[in-house]
Amino acid sequence: MEKCIAAARTAYESKHAPENLGVIIQKHAGHQVLPESEQAAIEWFVQWLKP
């Protein structure tokens, strides 16, 4: 996961938009979505997908 995040970070930086990349790592959660991650996803949708 960390290699993928590093590659994504490099790509966003190359486009001068590192602030547009958001990552939350849920340690020991497996494939479960924790409440704080769900809330972060909702906030992302509200911010970036306004009609």
C-alpha distance matrix in Angstrom:
0.0 3.8 5.4 5.2 6.2 8.6 9.9 10.6 12.2 14.3 15.4 16.4 18.2 20.0 21.4 22.5 20.6 17.8 19.2 18.3 14.5 13.7 10.5 11.0 8.9 11.2 11.3 13.4 13.8 12.5 13.1 15.7 16.0 17.6 20.5 19.2 16.2 18.9 21.1 18.7 18.3 22.1 22.6 20.5 22.6 25.7 25.1 24.0 25.8 29.2 32.0
3.8 0.0 3.8 5.4 5.0 6.1 8.6 9.8 10.3 12.2 14.2 15.1 16.2 18.3 20.1 20.7 19.1 16.0 17.7 17.5 13.8 13.2 10.3 11.2 9.4 12.4 12.2 14.9 15.9 15.3 16.3 18.4 18.3 19.3 22.0 20.0 17.5 20.5 22.2 19.4 19.5 23.3 23.3 21.1 23.7 26.5 25.4 24.5 26.8 30.0 33.1
5.4 3.8 0.0 3.8 5.5 5.1 6.2 8.6 9.8 10.6 12.4 14.3 15.3 16.6 18.8 20.0 18.9 16.2 18.6 18.2 14.6 15.0 12.7 14.3 12.9 15.9 15.8 18.2 19.0 17.9 18.5 21.1 21.1 22.5 25.1 23.3 20.4 23.2 25.0 22.0 21.7 25.5 25.5 22.9 25.2 28.2 26.9 25.5 27.7 31.1 33.9
5.2 5.4 3.8 0.0 3.8 5.4 5.1 6.2 8.5 9.9 10.6 12.3 14.2 15.4 17.0 18.5 17.0 14.7 16.9 15.8 12.3 12.8 10.8 12.9 12.1 15.2 16.0 18.3 18.4 17.1 17.0 19.5 19.2 20.9 23.4 21.7 18.5 20.9 22.7 19.8 19.0 22.7 22.8 20.0 22.0 25.2 24.0 22.4 24.3 27.8 30.4
6.2 5.0 5.5 3.8 0.0 3.8 5.4 5.0 6.0 8.6 9.8 10.4 12.0 14.1 15.5 16.3 14.5 11.8 13.6 12.9 9.3 9.6 7.7 10.2 10.1 13.6 14.8 17.8 17.8 17.3 17.3 19.2 18.2 19.5 21.5 19.4 16.4 19.1 20.4 17.2 16.9 20.6 20.3 17.6 20.0 22.9 21.5 20.2 22.5 25.9 28.8
8.6 6.1 5.1 5.4 3.8 0.0 3.8 5.4 5.0 6.2 8.7 9.9 10.5 12.3 14.5 15.2 14.2 11.4 14.0 14.1 10.8 11.9 10.7 13.3 13.1 16.7 17.4 20.4 20.9 20.5 20.8 22.8 21.9 22.9 24.9 22.5 19.8 22.6 23.7 20.3 20.2 23.8 23.1 20.4 23.0 25.7 23.8 22.5 25.1 28.3 31.2
9.9 8.6 6.2 5.1 5.4 3.8 0.0 3.8 5.4 5.1 6.3 8.7 9.9 10.6 12.8 14.4 13.8 11.8 14.8 14.2 11.3 13.2 12.5 15.4 15.5 19.0 20.0 22.8 22.9 22.0 21.7 24.0 23.2 24.7 26.7 24.5 21.4 23.8 25.1 21.7 21.0 24.5 24.0 20.9 23.0 25.9 24.0 22.1 24.5 27.8 30.4
10.6 9.8 8.6 6.2 5.0 5.4 3.8 0.0 3.8 5.4 5.0 6.2 8.5 9.8 10.9 12.4 11.0 9.3 11.9 10.7 7.9 10.0 10.0 13.4 14.3 17.8 19.5 22.4 22.0 21.3 20.6 22.5 21.2 22.7 24.3 22.0 18.9 21.0 22.1 18.6 17.8 21.1 20.5 17.2 19.3 22.2 20.3 18.3 20.7 24.0 26.7
12.2 10.3 9.8 8.5 6.0 5.0 5.4 3.8 0.0 3.8 5.4 5.2 6.1 8.6 10.0 10.4 9.2 6.6 9.5 9.6 7.0 9.3 9.8 13.3 14.4 18.2 19.7 23.0 23.0 22.9 22.5 24.0 22.4 23.3 24.7 21.9 19.3 21.7 22.2 18.5 18.4 21.6 20.4 17.4 20.0 22.4 20.1 18.6 21.5 24.5 27.4
14.3 12.2 10.6 9.9 8.6 6.2 5.1 5.4 3.8 0.0 3.8 5.5 5.1 6.1 8.8 9.8 10.0 8.2 11.9 12.1 10.2 13.0 13.6 17.0 17.9 21.6 22.9 26.1 26.2 25.8 25.5 27.4 25.9 27.0 28.4 25.8 23.0 25.4 25.9 22.2 22.0 25.1 23.9 20.7 23.1 25.5 22.9 21.2 23.9 26.9 29.6
15.4 14.2 12.4 10.6 9.8 8.7 6.3 5.0 5.4 3.8 0.0 3.8 5.4 5.1 6.6 8.9 8.8 8.4 11.8 11.0 9.7 13.0 14.1 17.7 19.0 22.6 24.3 27.4 27.0 26.4 25.5 27.4 25.8 27.2 28.5 26.0 23.1 24.9 25.5 21.9 21.1 24.0 23.0 19.5 21.3 23.8 21.4 19.1 21.6 24.6 27.0
16.4 15.1 14.3 12.3 10.4 9.9 8.7 6.2 5.2 5.5 3.8 0.0 3.8 5.4 5.2 6.4 5.2 5.0 8.2 7.4 6.9 10.5 12.5 16.2 18.2 21.8 23.9 27.1 26.6 26.4 25.4 26.8 24.8 25.8 26.6 24.0 21.2 23.0 23.1 19.4 18.9 21.5 20.1 16.7 18.8 20.9 18.2 16.1 19.0 21.8 24.4
18.2 16.2 15.3 14.2 12.0 10.5 9.9 8.5 6.1 5.1 5.4 3.8 0.0 3.8 5.3 4.8 5.6 4.9 8.6 9.4 9.3 12.6 14.5 18.1 19.9 23.7 25.4 28.8 28.7 28.7 28.2 29.4 27.4 28.2 29.0 26.0 23.6 25.7 25.5 21.7 21.7 24.3 22.4 19.3 21.7 23.5 20.5 18.8 21.9 24.4 27.2
20.0 18.3 16.6 15.4 14.1 12.3 10.6 9.8 8.6 6.1 5.1 5.4 3.8 0.0 3.8 5.5 7.6 8.3 11.9 12.1 12.1 15.7 17.5 21.2 22.9 26.6 28.3 31.6 31.3 31.0 30.3 31.8 30.0 31.1 32.0 29.2 26.5 28.4 28.5 24.7 24.2 26.8 25.2 21.8 23.8 25.7 22.7 20.6 23.3 25.9 28.2
21.4 20.1 18.8 17.0 15.5 14.5 12.8 10.9 10.0 8.8 6.6 5.2 5.3 3.8 0.0 3.8 5.5 7.8 10.7 10.2 11.3 15.0 17.4 21.2 23.4 26.9 29.1 32.4 31.7 31.5 30.3 31.7 29.5 30.6 31.1 28.4 25.8 27.3 27.1 23.4 22.7 24.9 23.1 19.7 21.3 23.0 20.0 17.6 20.3 22.7 24.8
22.5 20.7 20.0 18.5 16.3 15.2 14.4 12.4 10.4 9.8 8.9 6.4 4.8 5.5 3.8 0.0 3.8 6.2 8.6 9.4 11.0 14.5 17.2 20.9 23.3 26.9 29.0 32.5 32.0 32.2 31.3 32.3 29.9 30.5 30.8 27.7 25.5 27.2 26.5 22.8 22.7 24.7 22.4 19.4 21.5 22.7 19.3 17.6 20.7 22.7 25.1
20.6 19.1 18.9 17.0 14.5 14.2 13.8 11.0 9.2 10.0 8.8 5.2 5.6 7.6 5.5 3.8 0.0 3.8 5.4 5.6 7.7 11.1 14.2 17.7 20.4 23.9 26.3 29.7 29.0 29.3 28.3 29.0 26.4 27.0 27.1 24.2 22.0 23.5 22.8 19.1 18.9 20.9 18.7 15.6 17.8 19.0 15.7 14.1 17.4 19.5 22.2
17.8 16.0 16.2 14.7 11.8 11.4 11.8 9.3 6.6 8.2 8.4 5.0 4.9 8.3 7.8 6.2 3.8 0.0 3.8 5.3 5.7 8.8 11.4 14.9 17.4 20.9 23.1 26.7 26.2 26.7 26.1 26.8 24.4 24.7 25.1 21.9 19.8 21.9 21.3 17.5 17.8 20.2 18.0 15.2 18.0 19.4 16.3 15.2 18.6 20.9 24.0
19.2 17.7 18.6 16.9 13.6 14.0 14.8 11.9 9.5 11.9 11.8 8.2 8.6 11.9 10.7 8.6 5.4 3.8 0.0 3.8 5.5 7.5 10.8 13.9 16.9 20.2 22.7 26.3 25.5 26.5 25.7 25.9 23.1 23.1 22.9 19.7 18.0 19.8 18.6 14.9 15.7 17.6 15.0 12.6 15.6 16.5 13.2 12.8 16.5 18.4 21.8
18.3 17.5 18.2 15.8 12.9 14.1 14.2 10.7 9.6 12.1 11.0 7.4 9.4 12.1 10.2 9.4 5.6 5.3 3.8 0.0 3.8 6.4 10.0 13.3 16.5 19.6 22.4 25.7 24.5 25.2 23.9 24.2 21.4 21.9 21.7 18.9 16.7 18.0 17.2 13.6 13.4 15.4 13.2 10.1 12.7 14.1 11.1 9.9 13.4 15.7 18.9
14.5 13.8 14.6 12.3 9.3 10.8 11.3 7.9 7.0 10.2 9.7 6.9 9.3 12.1 11.3 11.0 7.7 5.7 5.5 3.8 0.0 3.8 6.7 10.3 13.1 16.4 19.1 22.4 21.4 21.8 20.8 21.4 18.9 19.5 20.0 17.2 14.7 16.5 16.4 12.6 12.5 15.2 13.7 10.6 13.4 15.5 13.1 12.0 15.1 17.9 21.1
13.7 13.2 15.0 12.8 9.6 11.9 13.2 10.0 9.3 13.0 13.0 10.5 12.6 15.7 15.0 14.5 11.1 8.8 7.5 6.4 3.8 0.0 3.8 6.9 10.1 13.2 16.1 19.4 18.3 19.1 18.2 18.4 15.7 16.0 16.4 13.5 11.1 13.3 13.1 9.3 9.8 12.8 11.4 8.9 12.2 14.3 12.5 12.2 15.2 17.9 21.3
10.5 10.3 12.7 10.8 7.7 10.7 12.5 10.0 9.8 13.6 14.1 12.5 14.5 17.5 17.4 17.2 14.2 11.4 10.8 10.0 6.7 3.8 0.0 3.8 6.5 9.7 12.5 15.8 14.9 15.7 15.2 15.6 13.4 13.7 14.9 12.2 9.6 12.4 13.0 9.7 10.2 13.7 13.1 11.1 14.2 16.6 15.4 15.3 17.8 20.7 24.0
11.0 11.2 14.3 12.9 10.2 13.3 15.4 13.4 13.3 17.0 17.7 16.2 18.1 21.2 21.2 20.9 17.7 14.9 13.9 13.3 10.3 6.9 3.8 0.0 3.8 6.3 9.4 12.7 11.7 13.1 13.0 12.8 10.6 10.4 11.8 9.2 6.9 10.3 11.2 8.5 9.7 13.2 13.0 12.0 15.0 17.2 16.7 17.1 19.3 22.0 25.4
8.9 9.4 12.9 12.1 10.1 13.1 15.5 14.3 14.4 17.9 19.0 18.2 19.9 22.9 23.4 23.3 20.4 17.4 16.9 16.5 13.1 10.1 6.5 3.8 0.0 3.8 6.0 9.4 9.1 10.4 11.2 11.5 10.4 10.3 12.8 10.8 8.7 12.2 13.8 11.7 12.7 16.2 16.5 15.6 18.3 20.7 20.4 20.7 22.7 25.5 28.8
11.2 12.4 15.9 15.2 13.6 16.7 19.0 17.8 18.2 21.6 22.6 21.8 23.7 26.6 26.9 26.9 23.9 20.9 20.2 19.6 16.4 13.2 9.7 6.3 3.8 0.0 3.8 6.4 5.6 7.9 9.0 8.6 8.0 7.5 10.5 9.4 7.9 11.2 13.2 12.2 13.2 16.3 17.2 17.0 19.3 21.6 21.9 22.5 24.1 26.7 29.9
11.3 12.2 15.8 16.0 14.8 17.4 20.0 19.5 19.7 22.9 24.3 23.9 25.4 28.3 29.1 29.0 26.3 23.1 22.7 22.4 19.1 16.1 12.5 9.4 6.0 3.8 0.0 3.8 5.5 7.7 10.2 10.3 10.9 10.2 13.4 12.5 11.6 14.8 16.7 15.8 17.0 20.1 20.9 20.6 23.1 25.4 25.5 26.1 27.8 30.5 33.7
13.4 14.9 18.2 18.3 17.8 20.4 22.8 22.4 23.0 26.1 27.4 27.1 28.8 31.6 32.4 32.5 29.7 26.7 26.3 25.7 22.4 19.4 15.8 12.7 9.4 6.4 3.8 0.0 3.8 5.8 9.2 9.2 11.0 10.6 14.1 14.2 13.5 16.0 18.5 18.2 19.0 21.9 23.2 23.1 25.2 27.5 28.1 28.7 30.0 32.7 35.7
13.8 15.9 19.0 18.4 17.8 20.9 22.9 22.0 23.0 26.2 27.0 26.6 28.7 31.3 31.7 32.0 29.0 26.2 25.5 24.5 21.4 18.3 14.9 11.7 9.1 5.6 5.5 3.8 0.0 3.8 6.1 5.4 7.3 7.5 11.3 12.0 10.9 12.9 15.7 15.8 16.2 18.9 20.7 20.7 22.4 24.8 25.8 26.3 27.2 29.9 32.8
12.5 15.3 17.9 17.1 17.3 20.5 22.0 21.3 22.9 25.8 26.4 26.4 28.7 31.0 31.5 32.2 29.3 26.7 26.5 25.2 21.8 19.1 15.7 13.1 10.4 7.9 7.7 5.8 3.8 0.0 3.8 5.5 8.4 10.1 13.9 14.8 12.9 14.6 17.8 17.7 17.3 20.2 22.3 21.8 23.1 25.9 26.9 26.9 27.6 30.6 33.2
13.1 16.3 18.5 17.0 17.3 20.8 21.7 20.6 22.5 25.5 25.5 25.4 28.2 30.3 30.3 31.3 28.3 26.1 25.7 23.9 20.8 18.2 15.2 13.0 11.2 9.0 10.2 9.2 6.1 3.8 0.0 3.8 6.5 9.4 12.9 14.2 11.8 12.6 16.2 16.2 15.1 17.9 20.3 19.7 20.5 23.5 24.8 24.5 24.9 27.9 30.2
15.7 18.4 21.1 19.5 19.2 22.8 24.0 22.5 24.0 27.4 27.4 26.8 29.4 31.8 31.7 32.3 29.0 26.8 25.9 24.2 21.4 18.4 15.6 12.8 11.5 8.6 10.3 9.2 5.4 5.5 3.8 0.0 3.8 6.2 9.6 11.6 9.8 10.2 13.7 14.5 13.8 16.1 18.6 18.7 19.5 22.1 23.7 24.0 24.2 26.9 29.4
16.0 18.3 21.1 19.2 18.2 21.9 23.2 21.2 22.4 25.9 25.8 24.8 27.4 30.0 29.5 29.9 26.4 24.4 23.1 21.4 18.9 15.7 13.4 10.6 10.4 8.0 10.9 11.0 7.3 8.4 6.5 3.8 0.0 3.8 6.6 8.3 6.3 6.5 10.0 10.8 10.2 12.4 14.9 15.2 16.1 18.5 20.1 20.6 21.0 23.5 26.1
17.6 19.3 22.5 20.9 19.5 22.9 24.7 22.7 23.3 27.0 27.2 25.8 28.2 31.1 30.6 30.5 27.0 24.7 23.1 21.9 19.5 16.0 13.7 10.4 10.3 7.5 10.2 10.6 7.5 10.1 9.4 6.2 3.8 0.0 3.8 5.6 5.4 6.3 8.8 10.1 10.8 12.6 14.5 15.5 16.9 18.7 20.2 21.4 22.1 24.2 27.1
20.5 22.0 25.1 23.4 21.5 24.9 26.7 24.3 24.7 28.4 28.5 26.6 29.0 32.0 31.1 30.8 27.1 25.1 22.9 21.7 20.0 16.4 14.9 11.8 12.8 10.5 13.4 14.1 11.3 13.9 12.9 9.6 6.6 3.8 0.0 3.8 5.4 5.0 6.2 8.6 9.9 10.6 12.3 14.2 15.5 16.6 18.3 20.1 20.7 22.3 25.2
19.2 20.0 23.3 21.7 19.4 22.5 24.5 22.0 21.9 25.8 26.0 24.0 26.0 29.2 28.4 27.7 24.2 21.9 19.7 18.9 17.2 13.5 12.2 9.2 10.8 9.4 12.5 14.2 12.0 14.8 14.2 11.6 8.3 5.6 3.8 0.0 3.8 5.4 5.1 6.2 8.7 9.9 10.6 12.3 14.4 15.4 16.4 18.3 19.6 21.2 24.5
16.2 17.5 20.4 18.5 16.4 19.8 21.4 18.9 19.3 23.0 23.1 21.2 23.6 26.5 25.8 25.5 22.0 19.8 18.0 16.7 14.7 11.1 9.6 6.9 8.7 7.9 11.6 13.5 10.9 12.9 11.8 9.8 6.3 5.4 5.4 3.8 0.0 3.8 5.4 5.0 6.2 8.7 9.8 10.5 12.5 14.3 15.2 16.4 17.6 19.8 23.0
18.9 20.5 23.2 20.9 19.1 22.6 23.8 21.0 21.7 25.4 24.9 23.0 25.7 28.4 27.3 27.2 23.5 21.9 19.8 18.0 16.5 13.3 12.4 10.3 12.2 11.2 14.8 16.0 12.9 14.6 12.6 10.2 6.5 6.3 5.0 5.4 3.8 0.0 3.8 5.4 5.1 6.3 8.7 9.9 10.8 12.5 14.3 15.5 16.0 17.9 20.8
21.1 22.2 25.0 22.7 20.4 23.7 25.1 22.1 22.2 25.9 25.5 23.1 25.5 28.5 27.1 26.5 22.8 21.3 18.6 17.2 16.4 13.1 13.0 11.2 13.8 13.2 16.7 18.5 15.7 17.8 16.2 13.7 10.0 8.8 6.2 5.1 5.4 3.8 0.0 3.8 5.4 5.1 6.2 8.6 10.0 10.6 12.3 14.3 15.1 16.4 19.6
18.7 19.4 22.0 19.8 17.2 20.3 21.7 18.6 18.5 22.2 21.9 19.4 21.7 24.7 23.4 22.8 19.1 17.5 14.9 13.6 12.6 9.3 9.7 8.5 11.7 12.2 15.8 18.2 15.8 17.7 16.2 14.5 10.8 10.1 8.6 6.2 5.0 5.4 3.8 0.0 3.8 5.5 5.1 6.2 8.7 9.9 10.5 12.2 13.7 15.6 19.0
18.3 19.5 21.7 19.0 16.9 20.2 21.0 17.8 18.4 22.0 21.1 18.9 21.7 24.2 22.7 22.7 18.9 17.8 15.7 13.4 12.5 9.8 10.2 9.7 12.7 13.2 17.0 19.0 16.2 17.3 15.1 13.8 10.2 10.8 9.9 8.7 6.2 5.1 5.4 3.8 0.0 3.8 5.4 5.0 6.3 8.7 9.9 10.6 11.4 13.8 16.9
22.1 23.3 25.5 22.7 20.6 23.8 24.5 21.1 21.6 25.1 24.0 21.5 24.3 26.8 24.9 24.7 20.9 20.2 17.6 15.4 15.2 12.8 13.7 13.2 16.2 16.3 20.1 21.9 18.9 20.2 17.9 16.1 12.4 12.6 10.6 9.9 8.7 6.3 5.1 5.5 3.8 0.0 3.8 5.4 5.2 6.2 8.6 10.1 10.2 11.7 14.7
22.6 23.3 25.5 22.8 20.3 23.1 24.0 20.5 20.4 23.9 23.0 20.1 22.4 25.2 23.1 22.4 18.7 18.0 15.0 13.2 13.7 11.4 13.1 13.0 16.5 17.2 20.9 23.2 20.7 22.3 20.3 18.6 14.9 14.5 12.3 10.6 9.8 8.7 6.2 5.1 5.4 3.8 0.0 3.8 5.5 5.1 6.1 8.6 9.9 10.9 14.4
20.5 21.1 22.9 20.0 17.6 20.4 20.9 17.2 17.4 20.7 19.5 16.7 19.3 21.8 19.7 19.4 15.6 15.2 12.6 10.1 10.6 8.9 11.1 12.0 15.6 17.0 20.6 23.1 20.7 21.8 19.7 18.7 15.2 15.5 14.2 12.3 10.5 9.9 8.6 6.2 5.0 5.4 3.8 0.0 3.8 5.5 5.2 6.0 7.9 10.1 13.6
22.6 23.7 25.2 22.0 20.0 23.0 23.0 19.3 20.0 23.1 21.3 18.8 21.7 23.8 21.3 21.5 17.8 18.0 15.6 12.7 13.4 12.2 14.2 15.0 18.3 19.3 23.1 25.2 22.4 23.1 20.5 19.5 16.1 16.9 15.5 14.4 12.5 10.8 10.0 8.7 6.3 5.2 5.5 3.8 0.0 3.8 5.5 5.4 5.2 7.6 10.6
25.7 26.5 28.2 25.2 22.9 25.7 25.9 22.2 22.4 25.5 23.8 20.9 23.5 25.7 23.0 22.7 19.0 19.4 16.5 14.1 15.5 14.3 16.6 17.2 20.7 21.6 25.4 27.5 24.8 25.9 23.5 22.1 18.5 18.7 16.6 15.4 14.3 12.5 10.6 9.9 8.7 6.2 5.1 5.5 3.8 0.0 3.8 5.8 5.8 6.0 9.4
25.1 25.4 26.9 24.0 21.5 23.8 24.0 20.3 20.1 22.9 21.4 18.2 20.5 22.7 20.0 19.3 15.7 16.3 13.2 11.1 13.1 12.5 15.4 16.7 20.4 21.9 25.5 28.1 25.8 26.9 24.8 23.7 20.1 20.2 18.3 16.4 15.2 14.3 12.3 10.5 9.9 8.6 6.1 5.2 5.5 3.8 0.0 3.8 6.1 6.5 10.3
24.0 24.5 25.5 22.4 20.2 22.5 22.1 18.3 18.6 21.2 19.1 16.1 18.8 20.6 17.6 17.6 14.1 15.2 12.8 9.9 12.0 12.2 15.3 17.1 20.7 22.5 26.1 28.7 26.3 26.9 24.5 24.0 20.6 21.4 20.1 18.3 16.4 15.5 14.3 12.2 10.6 10.1 8.6 6.0 5.4 5.8 3.8 0.0 3.8 5.9 9.3
25.8 26.8 27.7 24.3 22.5 25.1 24.5 20.7 21.5 23.9 21.6 19.0 21.9 23.3 20.3 20.7 17.4 18.6 16.5 13.4 15.1 15.2 17.8 19.3 22.7 24.1 27.8 30.0 27.2 27.6 24.9 24.2 21.0 22.1 20.7 19.6 17.6 16.0 15.1 13.7 11.4 10.2 9.9 7.9 5.2 5.8 6.1 3.8 0.0 3.8 6.3
29.2 30.0 31.1 27.8 25.9 28.3 27.8 24.0 24.5 26.9 24.6 21.8 24.4 25.9 22.7 22.7 19.5 20.9 18.4 15.7 17.9 17.9 20.7 22.0 25.5 26.7 30.5 32.7 29.9 30.6 27.9 26.9 23.5 24.2 22.3 21.2 19.8 17.9 16.4 15.6 13.8 11.7 10.9 10.1 7.6 6.0 6.5 5.9 3.8 0.0 3.8
32.0 33.1 33.9 30.4 28.8 31.2 30.4 26.7 27.4 29.6 27.0 24.4 27.2 28.2 24.8 25.1 22.2 24.0 21.8 18.9 21.1 21.3 24.0 25.4 28.8 29.9 33.7 35.7 32.8 33.2 30.2 29.4 26.1 27.1 25.2 24.5 23.0 20.8 19.6 19.0 16.9 14.7 14.4 13.6 10.6 9.4 10.3 9.3 6.3 3.8 0.0
